[in-house]
């Protein structure tokens, strides 16, 4: 099978740019920042030391910390479901465009992708569970080695951390292919994982290069956009206690409140940027899966473009 990176990236751009409704789905986590980020700061003891007296006394009550913990725990469960829905609708939308759809509707993406929800959730649960077992097992081995060798084993174990990089790369690639298989071919979870692994084995070089290309590209773009936003946040220590001022002064609370507002806005903007980039990311995997699934028996031939491939024949 011919895997044209130019075609995949071109289709990725057209899908992501022409169907901005997918951006909205990926931006949904930013809406949670409106509620939870201010709540997080107001419940943070470091932030409370520089807030106004009455608010400080109220938020320092023990029951406030308990409520904060419960709200955080309760918010964690819906956030998992929301994350699954976001990835599902984006993949489903990209698949739908590739199969001929000219327009995508926000509500239709949700309703039409619902039949795949529990399978996608199970897929993420399996991969997340396996990764947690590997990670905790590795950390346990690392701790016992360090204890019994009085810290000398730390140096010997560090290179094993490098093994997690290719393992994570392969695992995430199979996860993306399995997710696309569930949506595109209506497979079950186990069948999708098997099929994703089969595609990876046949086309491992192209899949790895695609993953690296997407991740490096996303990292560079996100850093270029996010760094100017992050820089003002580095002023947090100064904002909490500027120039060594007493926390009871009028300046420190004012700067702290301004920082809270600014941080919330920047937090949401970074989610927006991340959402746009993830739209292109998921679209690329949807397109790549459809191309790779065209002929499983033919190994992938890497090409920069169809035109260059034609000249090489």
Backbone bond lengths (Angstrom), bond angles and torsions (degrees), N, CA, C in turn:
res aa  C-N    CA-C-N  psi(-1)  N-CA   C-N-CA  omega(-1)  CA-C   N-CA-C  phi
1 X - - - 1.455 - - 1.520 109.33 -
2 X 1.305 116.67 140.07 1.445 121.45 176.98 1.520 109.77 -89.72
3 X 1.326 114.91 126.10 1.451 120.31 -179.93 1.518 107.38 -112.24
4 X 1.304 115.43 99.35 1.452 121.74 -175.75 1.521 109.13 -90.25
5 X 1.343 116.98 106.49 1.448 120.37 -179.74 1.525 110.99 -61.56
6 X 1.326 115.93 -36.27 1.452 119.54 179.04 1.523 111.53 -61.60
7 X 1.334 116.28 -40.72 1.458 120.31 179.63 1.523 111.21 -68.21
8 X 1.328 116.65 -44.86 1.461 120.54 -178.90 1.525 110.86 -62.33
9 X 1.340 116.51 -47.30 1.458 120.11 -179.95 1.526 111.45 -67.52
10 X 1.332 116.24 -34.13 1.460 119.45 177.17 1.520 111.91 -65.88
11 X 1.330 115.93 -45.87 1.464 119.68 177.28 1.528 111.03 -65.38
12 X 1.320 116.47 -37.33 1.460 120.52 176.61 1.521 110.63 -57.45
13 X 1.336 116.16 -45.87 1.462 120.36 -179.03 1.529 111.50 -65.50
14 X 1.332 116.54 -43.01 1.466 119.72 -178.32 1.528 111.39 -65.53
15 X 1.331 116.21 -41.97 1.466 119.30 179.92 1.524 110.24 -66.10
16 X 1.334 116.39 -48.84 1.455 119.93 -177.56 1.509 113.92 -65.89
17 X 1.336 116.77 -35.40 1.463 119.76 -176.31 1.527 112.47 -84.43
18 X 1.318 116.77 -39.03 1.465 119.97 -176.03 1.521 113.66 -82.01
19 X 1.311 117.49 -16.02 1.468 120.96 -177.86 1.525 108.97 -124.18
20 X 1.316 114.89 72.64 1.467 121.20 -174.75 1.520 112.57 -71.08
21 X 1.331 117.56 -7.78 1.460 119.12 174.32 1.525 110.10 -61.62
22 X 1.338 116.60 -26.78 1.460 120.09 176.37 1.516 110.93 -67.57
23 X 1.335 117.07 -29.59 1.458 120.36 175.87 1.529 110.08 -61.43
24 X 1.328 115.14 -41.20 1.461 119.35 -177.19 1.522 111.06 -60.52
25 X 1.328 116.37 -40.73 1.462 118.95 178.56 1.521 111.28 -64.03
26 X 1.332 116.70 -41.97 1.456 119.79 -179.17 1.528 112.32 -72.54
27 X 1.333 117.07 -19.23 1.466 120.82 179.75 1.527 112.93 -88.12
28 X 1.317 117.99 -5.34 1.464 120.37 -176.82 1.533 113.66 -55.71
29 X 1.353 119.57 -38.26 1.479 117.62 178.57 1.515 113.41 -59.53
30 X 1.335 117.72 -25.28 1.463 119.79 179.40 1.519 111.25 -63.20
31 X 1.338 117.13 -28.03 1.453 119.95 -179.92 1.527 111.99 -66.64
32 X 1.332 116.37 -29.96 1.465 119.25 178.46 1.522 111.56 -67.45
33 X 1.336 116.05 -24.45 1.465 119.35 179.53 1.515 111.63 -63.80
34 X 1.325 117.12 -29.69 1.457 121.16 -178.68 1.525 110.65 -61.26
35 X 1.329 116.33 -33.81 1.459 121.01 -176.48 1.523 111.76 -96.62
36 X 1.340 116.87 -48.48 1.454 120.13 -167.37 1.521 114.50 -85.82
37 X 1.325 118.55 -30.58 1.467 118.86 -179.73 1.521 111.84 -65.34
38 X 1.347 119.66 -49.74 1.475 117.59 176.18 1.527 112.30 -59.94
39 X 1.340 116.73 -39.62 1.457 120.42 179.12 1.523 111.13 -61.99
40 X 1.340 116.02 -38.56 1.459 120.50 179.43 1.525 110.94 -64.26
41 X 1.319 117.20 -44.35 1.456 120.63 -178.27 1.526 111.67 -68.56
42 X 1.314 115.91 -41.15 1.454 119.19 -179.29 1.524 112.05 -67.66
43 X 1.326 117.00 -19.55 1.464 121.27 178.40 1.519 111.93 -99.28
44 X 1.322 116.67 1.50 1.458 121.62 -178.09 1.525 109.40 -88.00
45 X 1.351 118.65 124.49 1.474 120.25 -177.19 1.522 113.15 -62.49
46 X 1.340 117.80 -32.49 1.459 119.68 179.25 1.525 110.80 -67.47
47 X 1.321 116.42 -35.75 1.459 120.12 178.10 1.526 110.83 -74.07
48 X 1.328 116.46 -34.51 1.458 120.23 -176.23 1.520 112.66 -66.87
49 X 1.336 117.17 -26.88 1.462 119.95 -177.98 1.519 112.18 -64.54
50 X 1.340 116.99 -19.12 1.460 119.00 -177.27 1.521 112.41 -116.11
51 X 1.323 118.26 12.31 1.462 120.69 178.42 1.519 110.24 -91.03
52 X 1.298 114.94 174.16 1.447 119.98 -179.41 1.524 110.91 -65.07
53 X 1.330 116.39 150.48 1.454 122.22 -174.00 1.509 115.18 -52.43
54 X 1.328 120.03 -56.98 1.481 120.58 -178.37 1.520 113.36 -58.31
55 X 1.332 116.43 -42.65 1.461 119.66 178.76 1.511 110.53 -66.60
56 X 1.326 116.35 -37.74 1.467 121.28 179.10 1.521 110.41 -61.59
57 X 1.323 116.38 -45.51 1.463 120.42 -178.33 1.527 111.22 -66.17
58 X 1.330 116.15 -40.36 1.461 119.99 -179.24 1.522 111.41 -66.12
59 X 1.349 116.82 -47.27 1.459 120.74 -176.30 1.523 112.59 -74.85
60 X 1.343 117.07 -12.90 1.468 120.18 179.33 1.522 112.55 -86.54
61 X 1.309 117.04 -2.06 1.462 120.31 177.96 1.533 109.87 -63.58
62 X 1.339 118.53 141.25 1.480 121.37 -178.31 1.524 113.25 -57.39
63 X 1.324 116.73 -37.87 1.464 118.89 -176.75 1.525 111.81 -66.45
64 X 1.356 117.07 -23.85 1.460 119.95 178.36 1.528 110.32 -66.08
65 X 1.343 116.15 -40.14 1.471 119.69 178.17 1.521 110.98 -65.21
66 X 1.336 116.02 -37.59 1.461 119.55 178.66 1.527 110.67 -65.70
67 X 1.330 115.99 -43.95 1.464 120.10 177.89 1.523 110.49 -62.76
68 X 1.320 116.27 -40.70 1.465 120.25 179.00 1.525 111.24 -60.39
69 X 1.343 116.23 -43.66 1.458 120.11 178.58 1.516 112.47 -63.61
70 X 1.325 116.15 -41.98 1.465 120.27 179.51 1.525 111.84 -66.57
71 X 1.322 116.42 -41.94 1.461 120.07 178.97 1.526 110.22 -63.96
72 X 1.338 116.07 -41.25 1.465 119.73 178.68 1.521 111.02 -62.19
73 X 1.340 116.35 -43.14 1.466 120.64 179.62 1.518 111.13 -65.70
74 X 1.322 116.61 -44.00 1.459 120.36 -179.56 1.529 111.67 -67.56
75 X 1.325 116.88 -31.51 1.465 120.32 179.53 1.521 111.62 -75.81
76 X 1.332 116.56 -22.98 1.465 120.17 -177.86 1.525 111.30 -66.90
77 X 1.327 116.88 -40.89 1.470 120.52 -177.97 1.526 112.20 -64.89
78 X 1.333 119.10 -50.33 1.475 118.37 177.43 1.518 112.85 -63.31
79 X 1.349 116.66 -29.79 1.464 118.69 -179.59 1.521 111.28 -65.89
80 X 1.334 117.12 -32.18 1.466 120.68 176.94 1.527 109.78 -66.21
81 X 1.325 116.13 -47.55 1.468 120.06 178.24 1.522 111.02 -61.38
82 X 1.332 116.48 -40.57 1.464 120.42 179.64 1.520 111.19 -63.89
83 X 1.337 117.01 -41.59 1.461 120.70 179.58 1.525 111.14 -62.09
84 X 1.341 116.24 -40.98 1.461 120.40 178.88 1.527 110.72 -64.98
85 X 1.330 116.51 -44.25 1.465 120.63 179.58 1.519 110.58 -61.48
86 X 1.319 116.85 -41.06 1.468 120.99 -178.73 1.518 111.05 -62.65
87 X 1.322 117.51 -48.73 1.463 120.31 179.83 1.524 111.13 -65.97
88 X 1.319 116.43 -37.41 1.462 120.82 -179.65 1.523 111.48 -65.61
89 X 1.327 116.99 -49.78 1.458 119.58 -177.83 1.522 112.15 -64.28
90 X 1.335 116.79 -35.96 1.466 119.51 178.63 1.517 110.97 -66.58
91 X 1.328 116.72 -45.97 1.462 120.39 178.24 1.520 110.81 -63.73
92 X 1.329 116.14 -43.82 1.466 120.14 179.47 1.532 110.94 -62.18
93 X 1.323 117.20 -41.80 1.458 120.65 179.12 1.517 112.27 -63.00
94 X 1.335 116.43 -43.22 1.465 120.24 178.46 1.529 110.89 -63.83
95 X 1.332 116.13 -41.69 1.462 120.00 177.64 1.530 110.86 -62.72
96 X 1.309 115.89 -40.62 1.458 120.66 -178.23 1.526 110.73 -64.46
97 X 1.328 116.79 -39.97 1.462 120.46 177.75 1.521 110.38 -65.78
98 X 1.316 116.80 -41.87 1.460 120.60 179.73 1.526 112.10 -64.19
99 X 1.316 116.33 -24.89 1.465 120.01 179.85 1.522 112.85 -93.67
100 X 1.345 116.31 8.52 1.458 119.72 171.22 1.507 117.25 117.52
101 X 1.328 119.41 -4.04 1.459 120.50 -179.51 1.524 110.31 -69.19
102 X 1.324 116.11 136.67 1.461 121.30 -179.46 1.519 112.39 -95.84
103 X 1.331 117.02 -29.22 1.452 121.25 179.93 1.518 110.16 -133.82
104 X 1.333 115.10 148.02 1.454 121.64 177.45 1.524 108.82 -121.37
105 X 1.324 115.39 137.30 1.461 120.88 178.00 1.524 109.50 -110.32
106 X 1.315 116.14 140.89 1.461 122.08 -176.01 1.529 111.34 -57.11
107 X 1.321 116.90 -50.49 1.458 120.33 -176.72 1.515 111.72 -70.03
108 X 1.319 117.49 -38.19 1.463 120.33 -179.23 1.529 111.36 -65.09
109 X 1.311 117.15 -35.67 1.464 119.87 177.50 1.525 110.68 -60.19
110 X 1.312 115.98 -38.50 1.463 120.13 -179.90 1.522 111.44 -71.17
111 X 1.323 116.76 -50.91 1.465 120.44 -175.92 1.531 111.90 -66.42
112 X 1.329 117.23 -40.33 1.462 120.15 -176.97 1.524 112.66 -75.03
113 X 1.330 117.78 -24.33 1.461 120.45 -179.38 1.523 112.81 -91.36
114 X 1.324 117.94 -8.50 1.469 121.04 -178.21 1.531 114.48 -56.46
115 X 1.358 119.24 -37.78 1.470 118.14 179.57 1.532 113.99 -59.00
116 X 1.322 117.65 -19.69 1.465 120.72 -179.43 1.524 112.40 -94.69
117 X 1.325 117.62 -5.12 1.461 120.53 -169.17 1.521 113.15 -58.65
118 X 1.339 117.12 -53.13 1.466 119.33 -174.41 1.516 111.67 -66.25
119 X 1.320 117.45 -31.24 1.461 119.13 176.82 1.527 111.33 -69.91
120 X 1.324 116.41 -40.60 1.470 119.30 177.77 1.530 110.14 -66.83
121 X 1.333 116.62 -39.90 1.466 120.13 176.64 1.522 110.88 -61.20
122 X 1.335 116.71 -43.45 1.463 120.12 177.08 1.513 112.05 -63.45
123 X 1.323 116.25 -37.13 1.464 120.51 178.39 1.524 110.75 -61.90
124 X 1.331 116.38 -47.65 1.466 120.27 179.35 1.521 111.09 -66.64
125 X 1.331 117.26 -34.78 1.461 120.30 178.87 1.527 110.89 -65.23
126 X 1.325 116.99 -40.71 1.466 120.65 179.43 1.519 110.94 -64.97
127 X 1.321 116.49 -50.03 1.465 119.49 -178.49 1.528 111.19 -67.28
128 X 1.341 116.79 -38.40 1.461 119.13 177.42 1.509 112.10 -65.66
129 X 1.347 117.00 -40.66 1.452 120.57 178.42 1.515 112.54 -65.16
130 X 1.327 116.55 -43.67 1.475 120.28 178.79 1.518 110.27 -62.49
131 X 1.341 116.32 -41.79 1.463 118.99 -179.08 1.530 110.92 -66.27
132 X 1.332 117.91 -37.36 1.459 120.50 178.43 1.513 110.93 -65.55
133 X 1.332 117.41 -40.72 1.466 120.79 178.36 1.523 110.23 -62.66
134 X 1.330 116.82 -45.23 1.465 120.60 179.67 1.524 110.67 -63.05
135 X 1.335 116.19 -44.45 1.454 120.46 -176.63 1.529 111.63 -66.42
136 X 1.344 117.38 -47.76 1.463 120.26 179.98 1.530 111.14 -66.35
137 X 1.331 116.73 -37.41 1.458 119.45 176.31 1.513 112.05 -63.23
138 X 1.316 115.96 -40.84 1.460 120.11 179.13 1.524 110.87 -67.30
139 X 1.333 116.79 -42.00 1.458 120.40 -179.96 1.526 111.07 -66.49
140 X 1.349 117.92 -36.33 1.463 121.04 177.49 1.526 109.99 -65.07
141 X 1.326 116.60 -44.55 1.462 120.76 176.90 1.521 110.69 -60.65
142 X 1.314 116.54 -40.50 1.462 121.98 179.82 1.529 111.20 -64.03
143 X 1.337 117.23 -43.06 1.461 120.76 -178.62 1.523 111.64 -68.10
144 X 1.345 116.95 -46.11 1.463 119.77 -179.54 1.522 111.35 -64.57
145 X 1.318 116.87 -37.99 1.465 120.14 178.09 1.517 111.02 -63.75
146 X 1.309 116.45 -41.40 1.466 120.73 -179.79 1.527 111.04 -67.53
147 X 1.349 116.89 -37.73 1.464 120.32 -178.06 1.527 111.01 -69.26
148 X 1.340 116.76 -49.14 1.465 120.41 -174.70 1.525 113.03 -74.93
149 X 1.298 117.83 -17.52 1.476 120.54 178.41 1.525 111.33 -108.01
150 X 1.349 116.38 11.97 1.461 121.97 178.80 1.530 112.24 54.96
151 X 1.315 115.53 38.76 1.456 120.51 175.60 1.509 114.78 91.65
152 X 1.344 117.60 -14.48 1.469 119.16 -179.11 1.520 111.74 -69.36
153 X 1.333 115.97 -30.73 1.458 118.95 179.42 1.515 113.11 -67.80
154 X 1.332 115.90 -15.01 1.459 119.71 179.25 1.519 110.80 -59.06
155 X 1.339 115.74 -41.31 1.462 120.24 -179.01 1.526 110.85 -67.56
156 X 1.319 116.80 -36.86 1.466 119.97 -178.07 1.518 112.53 -75.22
157 X 1.335 116.01 -27.87 1.458 119.39 -175.45 1.523 111.56 -84.62
158 X 1.325 117.04 -25.36 1.465 119.95 -176.36 1.529 112.86 -53.45
159 X 1.368 119.83 -43.88 1.472 118.37 179.46 1.527 113.97 -58.86
160 X 1.357 116.71 -24.35 1.453 119.09 179.52 1.537 111.67 -67.80
161 X 1.325 116.12 -21.12 1.455 118.88 175.92 1.532 110.61 -61.57
162 X 1.339 115.56 -31.23 1.459 119.23 179.77 1.522 111.94 -64.98
163 X 1.338 116.48 -24.64 1.463 119.79 178.88 1.523 111.70 -68.04
164 X 1.335 115.97 -23.92 1.457 119.17 -179.78 1.525 111.96 -70.92
165 X 1.329 116.71 -24.25 1.465 119.95 -177.75 1.526 111.41 -66.71
166 X 1.359 119.74 -55.16 1.471 117.86 177.28 1.519 112.83 -64.79
167 X 1.334 116.93 -31.65 1.464 120.14 178.36 1.523 110.27 -64.47
168 X 1.325 116.01 -43.88 1.463 120.26 178.16 1.516 110.98 -66.79
169 X 1.319 116.76 -37.21 1.465 121.37 179.88 1.522 110.98 -63.88
170 X 1.328 116.70 -46.52 1.465 120.95 179.18 1.524 110.52 -65.81
171 X 1.332 116.09 -45.33 1.451 119.94 -178.61 1.518 113.08 -60.69
172 X 1.326 116.64 -43.78 1.459 119.60 -179.12 1.522 111.26 -69.64
173 X 1.335 117.17 -33.99 1.461 120.05 177.68 1.521 111.04 -65.29
174 X 1.336 116.43 -45.43 1.465 120.42 178.36 1.523 110.06 -64.52
175 X 1.331 117.21 -37.44 1.459 120.61 177.89 1.528 111.33 -60.27
176 X 1.326 117.08 -45.93 1.462 120.48 -179.65 1.527 111.32 -65.25
177 X 1.322 116.59 -40.79 1.467 120.05 178.85 1.525 111.29 -67.61
178 X 1.337 116.71 -38.86 1.462 120.43 178.60 1.529 110.71 -66.82
179 X 1.313 116.69 -39.37 1.463 120.03 177.84 1.530 110.91 -62.60
180 X 1.327 115.69 -42.85 1.466 119.72 177.67 1.525 111.16 -65.05
181 X 1.333 117.13 -35.57 1.461 120.99 -179.99 1.527 111.00 -65.62
182 X 1.329 117.54 -39.06 1.459 120.86 178.49 1.518 110.98 -62.89
183 X 1.335 116.18 -43.34 1.459 120.35 -176.79 1.524 111.72 -76.07
184 X 1.334 116.42 -44.79 1.467 119.85 -174.04 1.520 112.70 -76.49
185 X 1.329 117.26 -39.69 1.462 121.07 -173.28 1.520 113.81 -116.75
186 X 1.337 117.00 9.30 1.464 121.96 174.86 1.527 111.85 55.17
187 X 1.319 116.59 44.01 1.463 121.35 -179.30 1.517 111.04 -87.07
188 X 1.329 114.57 160.59 1.452 120.43 170.68 1.511 110.31 -77.08
189 X 1.319 116.47 172.24 1.465 120.47 -174.88 1.524 111.22 -63.34
190 X 1.326 116.65 -50.42 1.468 120.55 -177.44 1.526 110.52 -64.55
191 X 1.320 116.17 -44.32 1.465 119.47 179.22 1.528 111.04 -63.27
192 X 1.322 117.11 -37.31 1.464 120.56 -179.83 1.524 111.05 -67.17
193 X 1.332 116.71 -40.85 1.467 119.84 177.99 1.519 110.21 -64.44
194 X 1.331 116.29 -44.02 1.468 120.25 177.97 1.508 111.19 -61.27
195 X 1.319 116.56 -43.19 1.454 121.25 -179.90 1.530 111.04 -67.25
196 X 1.330 116.72 -40.99 1.459 120.13 177.63 1.514 111.99 -63.01
197 X 1.327 117.05 -40.39 1.454 120.99 177.81 1.520 111.17 -66.05
198 X 1.333 116.25 -37.15 1.458 120.61 178.22 1.523 111.01 -64.62
199 X 1.319 116.36 -44.05 1.465 120.35 177.13 1.520 111.17 -62.58
200 X 1.317 115.94 -39.64 1.465 119.42 -179.89 1.518 111.08 -65.12
201 X 1.338 116.96 -44.01 1.467 120.04 -178.83 1.527 111.45 -62.32
202 X 1.313 116.86 -40.81 1.465 120.40 -177.98 1.525 111.26 -72.29
203 X 1.318 116.64 -35.49 1.464 120.96 -173.54 1.527 111.89 -123.05
204 X 1.327 116.98 37.87 1.454 120.65 -169.84 1.527 112.93 -60.43
205 X 1.317 117.40 -38.41 1.467 119.57 -177.45 1.526 111.17 -65.58
206 X 1.318 116.53 -47.65 1.452 120.09 179.84 1.519 112.45 -64.96
207 X 1.353 116.80 -38.61 1.465 120.46 -179.65 1.525 110.77 -65.78
208 X 1.334 116.20 -43.73 1.464 120.02 179.40 1.526 110.96 -64.06
209 X 1.326 116.36 -43.43 1.464 119.49 178.90 1.531 111.37 -64.27
210 X 1.322 116.10 -38.87 1.462 119.29 177.73 1.519 110.80 -63.88
211 X 1.326 116.56 -44.62 1.459 120.39 179.15 1.529 110.87 -60.80
212 X 1.320 116.99 -46.43 1.455 120.50 179.97 1.523 111.50 -64.10
213 X 1.322 115.51 -41.20 1.463 120.03 -179.96 1.524 110.82 -62.60
214 X 1.322 116.49 -44.95 1.463 120.04 -179.55 1.524 111.54 -66.98
215 X 1.340 116.32 -43.56 1.452 118.91 -178.00 1.525 112.16 -67.71
216 X 1.327 116.29 -45.01 1.466 119.37 179.72 1.524 110.21 -63.85
217 X 1.335 116.20 -42.86 1.456 119.70 179.01 1.517 112.02 -62.66
218 X 1.345 116.46 -45.14 1.461 120.24 178.62 1.519 111.44 -63.92
219 X 1.322 116.71 -39.28 1.465 120.58 -178.72 1.519 111.09 -64.54
220 X 1.338 115.94 -45.18 1.461 119.71 -178.87 1.525 111.10 -63.82
221 X 1.325 116.16 -46.94 1.473 119.74 -178.58 1.522 110.71 -65.20
222 X 1.339 116.90 -44.25 1.466 119.71 -177.78 1.521 111.27 -65.40
223 X 1.338 117.56 -37.27 1.458 120.36 178.88 1.519 111.14 -68.47
224 X 1.323 117.27 -39.64 1.464 120.64 178.72 1.526 111.35 -61.43
225 X 1.331 115.91 -35.30 1.460 119.96 -177.68 1.526 111.16 -87.20
226 X 1.330 116.95 -36.65 1.457 120.36 -172.54 1.521 113.88 -81.31
227 X 1.330 117.96 -30.84 1.462 119.84 -176.82 1.521 113.18 -56.38
228 X 1.353 118.86 -46.52 1.472 117.67 177.04 1.525 113.07 -60.49
229 X 1.355 116.77 -27.38 1.453 119.69 178.18 1.521 111.36 -78.11
230 X 1.332 117.00 -34.73 1.457 121.27 -175.51 1.525 111.53 -75.75
231 X 1.314 117.21 -31.38 1.457 120.60 -174.53 1.527 113.16 -54.91
232 X 1.333 119.37 -47.14 1.471 117.90 178.89 1.516 113.39 -62.47
233 X 1.336 117.05 -25.90 1.463 119.75 179.97 1.526 111.36 -70.50
234 X 1.344 116.43 -20.08 1.454 119.71 178.12 1.527 111.39 -69.06
235 X 1.327 115.98 -9.82 1.461 120.51 178.81 1.527 111.24 -85.59
236 X 1.337 117.59 9.12 1.466 120.53 -177.83 1.527 113.13 -56.34
237 X 1.359 119.61 -49.70 1.476 117.74 -179.61 1.521 112.38 -57.91
238 X 1.328 116.97 -40.71 1.455 120.24 178.98 1.522 110.71 -67.96
239 X 1.341 115.63 -34.67 1.458 118.92 -179.98 1.510 112.11 -70.01
240 X 1.348 115.63 -34.36 1.448 118.01 -179.38 1.529 112.05 -72.83
241 X 1.322 117.22 -31.84 1.464 120.86 -179.82 1.511 109.29 -151.06
242 X 1.312 119.49 70.53 1.443 123.03 -173.78 1.517 112.81 -63.29
243 X 1.332 116.51 128.17 1.453 124.67 173.65 1.531 111.98 55.75
244 X 1.342 113.60 30.55 1.460 118.07 177.69 1.509 114.20 72.11
245 X 1.322 118.53 21.84 1.449 121.59 -179.45 1.523 110.95 -67.63
246 X 1.289 114.98 153.78 1.452 120.59 176.51 1.520 109.59 -68.15
247 X 1.337 119.83 134.81 1.459 121.11 -178.85 1.519 113.28 -56.98
248 X 1.349 116.52 -21.60 1.454 118.59 -179.61 1.517 113.50 -81.67
249 X 1.355 117.32 -4.41 1.458 120.08 179.97 1.524 109.90 -70.51
250 X 1.327 115.97 168.62 1.454 121.33 -177.64 1.518 112.74 -81.20
251 X 1.352 116.77 -19.55 1.461 120.10 -174.39 1.519 111.40 -77.76
252 X 1.348 116.03 -45.76 1.458 119.93 -176.02 1.527 112.91 -60.70
253 X 1.336 121.04 -47.20 1.469 119.97 177.40 1.516 113.02 -60.69
254 X 1.329 116.15 -37.45 1.458 119.27 -179.10 1.521 111.06 -63.99
255 X 1.338 116.25 -45.31 1.464 120.00 179.37 1.520 110.71 -66.05
256 X 1.320 116.89 -36.39 1.468 120.57 179.77 1.517 111.38 -64.24
257 X 1.330 116.88 -42.42 1.458 120.68 179.03 1.525 110.54 -66.27
258 X 1.352 115.83 -42.18 1.465 119.42 177.73 1.526 110.68 -61.90
259 X 1.325 115.37 -38.90 1.464 118.97 178.77 1.528 110.79 -65.12
260 X 1.331 116.41 -40.05 1.460 120.32 179.00 1.520 110.56 -59.60
261 X 1.315 117.21 -45.85 1.458 121.13 -179.75 1.524 110.47 -65.66
262 X 1.338 115.75 -45.39 1.459 119.83 -178.11 1.527 111.04 -65.30
263 X 1.327 116.45 -42.45 1.463 120.51 -179.47 1.525 110.92 -62.10
264 X 1.319 116.79 -41.56 1.466 120.74 179.57 1.520 110.63 -61.40
265 X 1.327 116.33 -43.77 1.471 120.29 179.54 1.519 110.89 -64.74
266 X 1.332 116.84 -45.11 1.467 120.59 -179.50 1.527 111.13 -66.15
267 X 1.314 115.63 -36.93 1.463 120.88 178.18 1.522 110.70 -60.92
268 X 1.309 115.71 -43.67 1.455 120.62 178.90 1.530 111.28 -67.47
269 X 1.340 116.92 -40.53 1.461 120.39 179.61 1.527 111.48 -63.76
270 X 1.318 116.77 -38.81 1.463 119.76 178.62 1.532 110.76 -66.42
271 X 1.329 116.42 -35.69 1.457 119.80 175.35 1.528 110.78 -65.40
272 X 1.329 116.02 -36.96 1.460 120.34 178.14 1.519 110.20 -63.26
273 X 1.334 116.36 -46.96 1.469 120.97 178.79 1.525 110.48 -61.38
274 X 1.334 115.52 -46.01 1.458 120.21 179.38 1.523 110.93 -62.17
275 X 1.329 117.07 -36.98 1.457 120.69 179.25 1.510 112.56 -64.75
276 X 1.323 116.69 -41.65 1.468 120.23 178.34 1.519 110.61 -64.16
277 X 1.332 116.20 -44.14 1.467 119.83 -179.73 1.531 110.75 -64.70
278 X 1.329 117.57 -39.64 1.463 120.38 -179.97 1.521 111.82 -67.66
279 X 1.323 117.30 -26.99 1.468 120.01 175.10 1.517 110.34 -62.47
280 X 1.321 116.27 -46.48 1.463 120.18 177.50 1.529 111.02 -66.19
281 X 1.322 116.82 -37.43 1.462 121.94 -179.54 1.528 110.88 -61.59
282 X 1.330 116.67 -51.50 1.464 120.67 -179.36 1.527 111.49 -66.48
283 X 1.324 117.34 -35.53 1.469 120.63 178.29 1.515 110.86 -63.90
284 X 1.323 116.68 -39.73 1.466 120.53 179.78 1.523 110.74 -62.40
285 X 1.326 117.84 -41.61 1.458 120.28 -179.86 1.522 111.96 -69.61
286 X 1.317 116.83 -34.29 1.462 119.84 177.08 1.521 110.60 -64.21
287 X 1.336 116.06 -45.47 1.468 120.61 179.23 1.521 110.25 -65.36
288 X 1.329 117.15 -44.28 1.460 121.13 -178.52 1.522 111.49 -61.83
289 X 1.337 116.50 -40.25 1.464 119.44 179.43 1.523 110.83 -61.89
290 X 1.313 117.28 -46.47 1.462 120.28 -179.32 1.522 111.29 -61.62
291 X 1.335 116.93 -35.92 1.469 119.71 178.44 1.525 110.91 -71.62
292 X 1.329 116.56 -43.13 1.471 119.89 -178.69 1.520 111.79 -69.33
293 X 1.302 116.26 -31.84 1.456 120.45 -177.20 1.521 112.41 -77.53
294 X 1.315 116.77 -6.09 1.465 120.65 -177.35 1.523 111.61 -65.10
295 X 1.298 116.95 -40.48 1.463 120.31 -179.33 1.516 108.99 -149.01
296 X 1.321 117.60 99.50 1.462 121.81 -175.84 1.522 113.01 -71.68
297 X 1.303 117.64 -22.17 1.457 120.19 -173.32 1.522 113.58 -86.79
298 X 1.324 116.76 -6.71 1.461 119.77 -179.54 1.510 109.76 -108.10
299 X 1.329 119.28 121.51 1.464 121.11 179.41 1.520 110.85 -60.63
300 X 1.306 115.61 155.35 1.454 121.54 -177.48 1.525 111.12 -71.81
301 X 1.311 117.32 135.62 1.460 123.35 174.46 1.522 106.68 -110.60
302 X 1.319 115.64 117.45 1.456 119.85 -176.55 1.511 110.24 -77.42
303 X 1.318 115.87 131.90 1.452 121.29 177.95 1.504 109.67 -137.78
304 X 1.289 117.31 149.97 1.454 121.56 174.21 1.515 111.12 -82.89
305 X 1.305 116.97 -33.98 1.454 120.24 177.29 1.511 108.19 -162.50
306 X 1.313 115.70 161.58 1.442 120.17 -179.09 1.514 110.81 -66.73
307 X 1.323 116.99 -34.07 1.452 120.63 -178.53 1.524 110.25 -65.12
308 X 1.347 116.24 -44.51 1.455 119.82 179.98 1.515 110.80 -65.07
309 X 1.357 115.77 -35.40 1.449 118.80 178.42 1.529 110.55 -65.03
310 X 1.314 116.42 -37.36 1.456 119.95 179.81 1.510 112.32 -65.50
311 X 1.353 116.84 -35.86 1.447 119.34 178.40 1.530 111.98 -71.01
312 X 1.357 114.73 -26.73 1.452 117.20 -176.97 1.506 113.06 -81.10
313 X 1.320 118.40 -14.75 1.485 120.81 -177.69 1.514 110.90 -80.35
